[in-house]
Each structure stands twice: as C-alpha cells, then as structure tokens.
Amino acid sequence: MGGRTRAWWLTAVALLLATAPAVLAQPQAQPAGGQATPAEVEMGKQAAQEIEKELQVADDPAAAERLDRIVACLRPYTQRPAIDYQAKLLARGGINAFSLPGGHIYITQSLLEAVESEDELAAVIAHEMAHVALGHGIELARREAKINNKAALAVLAAVLAGKNVDPGNVIIVASLVRTGLLSGYSREAELEADANAVIYLRRAGYHPVAVLTVVEGLARMELTHPNVELGIFQTHPYPEERARATLRQLQAMGLPTNARPVLGTLTTTSEAVERDGRTIGRVTLDDFAVFEPAVADGDLTPLQRAAQAAAALNRLVFDDLRMYEVRSVVAPNRALVLGRGATLLTILPGDAEFHHATLADLAAKAEANIKLALWQEAVRRAF
C-alpha cells in the first residue's frame, strides 16, 4: 500500500487508539472467572442489533476466518479470556473499528483493506478487546446516563444490579452505549486500552510496535490534514503525545521499536539485469538502485554478489539502520560501503571499468542512494 492510502486509513484510526501511558495500565477489578456480566451481555446484544440495522455485516468467510484467528490468538492474554469476543466485518462505513460490552467488535471492510500488515490489524483488534475486557462500555453507559437524565440512570442502575428490567428499558441502556461511542471513550479508558493492546500483542507473538506505527501515522495526519473529517466515531487524541508515550512504554518493556518489520518498508532486493549484452546483478532498496555488480569476485558471480549485498543491507535495515551510520571508503583495489562499520557492498575495479566510473564515484552513489531511501522513509514517518 502506498503512503497516500495509508495516510487516509490512519486518519480514521483516531477512533481506535488514544494517548498511551508511559507505564503499564493496571486493569480494573473484573468479575470472578473472567465472564461477561449479564448486564454487559444484554447491553452489548441490544447495541449490536442497533448497529447492525444501520451497518451491514459483510458476507466474507475468508475475512471472518482472519478476524477469528486474531481474536483467538489474543483472547488468552486479556484480563477476561472467558468473554465470548466476536469480531465482525462491516461492509459499509468508512475506515473504522469499535467495540461493545459483552465482546462485540466491529471492523469495517475499508479498514481491513487498508492495514499494512497482520500486526497492525491485530493492534486494532487488541485495542478493542481491551475496551471490552476492562469494562469501558459500562463506563460509557454510566457517563451518558448522567448526562441525559435521572430516569436513564435509574434504568442503568437496575440493569447493573441484575434486576428484572423491561426489555424496552434495556434498549434505552443499549442506546446509551452507542451514544457514548459517538463521543468517544474517556481519556483514561483510551490510555488503558492502548497500554494493554501492547501487552496483548507481545504475549500473543505479534509485533507490539504495531501500536506505535498506527499512532505515528495518526500524528502525521493531524499535521498534514488537520481538517479531514474523522467520522462519527471521532475521538480527541493527542497523537504526538500518544506516539511518544507508546514509544516510552515499548522502551520500558525492552521491546524493539523499529517499525520496518511491521510496515514492510525499505525492502531490499537483488535481481539480474542486462547491460551491454551482459547479465549483471542489481541491489535495490525500495525504489533506489543502490549498486550493480558487473564482475565476479572470486567464486561469486555478479548476481551472487548482489544477493549477498542485499542480505547484508536487509539485516541492518531491519535492525533500524540510520542515515548517519552509512559511509563509504575507498582503497587502492576496491571501495566499500559500510553500515555501522560492517561491509554492505564491495565495489571492484572491474565494476568501475564496466560502468565507466571511478571506485569513488560508484561508492558515493551507493552511499547516497541508501541514505536517500532511509531519508524518504523518515519523512513518511515524521511528525
């Protein structure tokens, strides 16, 4: 997916994640056994019926299986694994996701098509599962009841107390949940959901940095598209603060913060190309042709040299290689391009002769193109 497409979906992901804390959130007290309470189940059921009247559930077995698989991976690591979490795909609506009490989670088709990786989709779902596990929907209902009227508050109190309530009044409570979604969870609830999403991802074997890739993109979109309409599920996050807090959390947990494995950016490849009637190698980093080995080096053919260089470059790129760590050096019989002091590329006199250039020229060009690729990625992620 291109940066432009990614930018649009990250705008809408304002619904999903708000400011993450620097330390791990402590879960609220939950019912013994981790079950959803009867009140949560009924409120979620009624609210889900309202939602599904307006937004069509997609008939896509493959997508449903994908969502179910992620939910199943994450479920054991939530505070309430006994809840019947159900993720459904909505055919309509913009790029969005939201959750309801009792375990109902909704992902739109637009979001499913827009996520960069399985890790980012898992980050979205983990965030919504955290809202459910921590009982944030109940808090939404309480808030809305206080805002609306005393009668609504009385109905909610009866539901929460497990008393028999007229079904019509349960629908009123479900409406409170849905109305609360429109104005967003409290700041504290979003903080908890963010922090716990990182924990769930780590324990389930996903890349926790996926939470960071989402919030970084949202921060970037806030700066570049400040007037974009975020839809009815808009929250009011502080994306730069969110990104910094999520980064601090990852660092405090000793987790990798390099987003490249999640985003799939800075892909290094090698291939054979034809030049002047000869087959030589080429090393490419994203859209930048870094170097084209033209002659053999011992037993290594030009294509094997390209593959070796691409593998060395790829290892460092995925270990968060930075621009200032790349440099070139020229010796009497070869030139080297180094990353963190390790050899990435070796350029031979035969390469220089074939390309009608000097060793220094080829090394400088390779160094420059690696740095350009790193700089371009930094610009895309900057905020």
C-alpha positions, 0 to 999 in steps of 0.5 A: 500500500502506498503512503497516500492510502495509508495516510487516509486509513490512519486518519480514521484510526483516531477512533481506535487508539488514544494517548498511551501511558508511559507505564503499564495500565493496571486493569480494573477489578473484573468479575470472578472467572473472567465472564461477561456480566449479564448486564454487559451481555444484554447491553452489548446484544441490544447495541449490536442489533442497533448497529447492525440495522444501520451497518451491514455485516459483510458476507466474507468467510475468508475475512471472518476466518482472519478476524477469528484467528486474531481474536483467538490468538489474543483472547488468552492474554486479556484480563477476561479470556472467558468473554465470548469476543466476536469480531465482525466485518462491516461492509459499509462505513468508512475506515473504522473499528469499535467495540461493545460490552459483552465482546462485540467488535466491529471492523469495517471492510475499508479498514481491513483493506487498508492495514499494512500488515497482520500486526497492525490489524491485530493492534486494532483488534487488541485495542478493542478487546481491551475496551471490552475486557476492562469494562469501558462500555459500562463506563460509557453507559454510566457517563451518558446516563448522567448526562441525559437524565435521572430516569436513564440512570435509574434504568442503568442502575437496575440493569447493573444490579441484575434486576428484572428490567423491561426489555424496552428499558434495556434498549434505552441502556443499549442506546446509551452505549452507542451514544457514548461511542459517538463521543468517544471513550474517556481519556483514561479508558483510551490510555488503558486500552492502548497500554494493554493492546501492547501487552496483548500483542507481545504475549500473543507473538505479534509485533507490539510496535504495531501500536506505535506505527498506527499512532505515528501515522495518526500524528502525521495526519493531524499535521498534514490534514488537520481538517479531514473529517474523522467520522462519527466515531471521532475521538480527541487524541493527542497523537504526538503525545500518544506516539511518544508515550507508546514509544516510552512504554515499548522502551520500558518493556525492552521491546524493539521499536523499529517499525520496518518489520511491521510496515514492510518498508525499505525492502531490499532486493537483488535481481539480474539485469542486462547491460551491454549484452551482459547479465549483471546483478542489481541491489535495490532498496525500495525504489533506489538502485543502490549498486550493480555488480558487473564482475565476479569476485572470486567464486561469486558471480555478479548476481551472487554478489548482489544477493549477498549485498542485499542480505547484508543491507536487509539485516541492518535495515531491519535492525533500524539502520540510520542515515548517519551510520552509512559511509563509504571508503575507498582503497587502492583495489576496491571501495566499500560501503559500510553500515555501522562499520560492517561491509554492505557492498564491495565495489571492484575495479572491474565494476568501475571499468564496466560502468565507466566510473571511478571506485569513488564515484560508484561508492558515493552513489551507493552511499547516497542512494541508501541514505536517500531511501532511509531519508524518504522513509523518515519523512513518511514517518515524521511528525 
